[in-house]
Amino acid sequence: VRTAAPGFAGPKALFRGRPPCHRGPKPHGARNLPRLMTETLANCCPLCNEPAHLIRRGFSGYRAPDTYDIDGCDKCDLQFASPFKSDPSIYDAIYACPDLLSGYARYLEYKRAVLGARDPLGLLASSEPMYWFVAATTGELNRDRSKKILEVGCGLGYLTYALKQAGHDASGLDISERAIADAKRSFGDHYICADVNVMSAQAAGSFDIVVMTEVLEHLDAPLSVLRSIHALLRPGGVALVSTPNKDFLPPDAVWRTDNPPVHLAWYSRTSLREMARRTNFHVRFADFSVFNQEQVAGIGGRRDLASGSGAFRLSPSNQP
């Protein structure tokens, strides 16, 4: 699965992490850890609340001179930053010059490109695996275009716009007033400025499909956000989510994702299954073989293969 928008992947809501576990000797019987891990306990895992282990102390933050510890959970295979807390001020700095930051400049490029494209959703789908996943799955689930779609963390708004241009009844949600104002100026009045956790109480059971791309890893309260998404879904609804894929790299890899606190967690399939279980979802992981075949064949795309991408489909546990 990949909520700030693809373009403005900032936190949707701010929550404190769980209380820290006491540091001390490694518990007897714990699995062998990569040699770069220390023998001390770190914080409790924010997903399963089991004691985690310190992997790397003093990891460089996104903004100098900040540093973070990187912790790992043996039970659910999550790596996470400590302190596990979003920093809204860093997104203000990113918003001020996104064109100068490689991870964000391409989102501005997509925003400009979709406005002049005959098929905006097709353009995005050929560019990155997460958009291919959204385009293919919404096309499959909403052939008659009768379903309501909400993009959580819509940021610059271009994916919501592309879905609208493809005939879907789509709207975008973001907590950033700046992002929503920009999206409305560029693409029209299809956007809502709100916290997803607040909106879930006001609009429970209102959507058939919720899309959230490249947001999960930014959140310091991921379980709360997924529970809110669950509440927003109608019976039979699904959530389409993407996030960087930890399983793509060797088990001893350390934090091969954006520096904290821009990214706060690095998920594997094991940790995503644990998250789905705790929020009453079934999880079904995306198959990117078709996307990769198209990339190898040179069909429209210009990005790398999807091996490093993780995307999944969540269905409430009380439905097939």
Secondary structure, DSSP 8 states (H G I E B T S, - for coil): -----SSS---SS-----------B--TT-----TTS-SBEEEE-TTT--EEEEEEEEEE-SSTT-EEEEEE-TTT--EEEES----HHHHHHHHHSGGGSHHHHHHHHHHHHHHT-SSHHHHHHTT-HHHHHHHHHHHHHTTTS-SEEEEET-TT-HHHHHHHHTT-EEEEEES-HHHHHHHHHHH-S-EEE--HHHHHHHSTT-EEEEEEES-GGG-S-HHHHHHHHHHHEEEEEEEEEEEEBGGGS-TT----S--TTT--EEB-HHHHHHHHHHTTEEEEE---HHHHHHHHHTSS--S--GGGEEEEEEEETT--
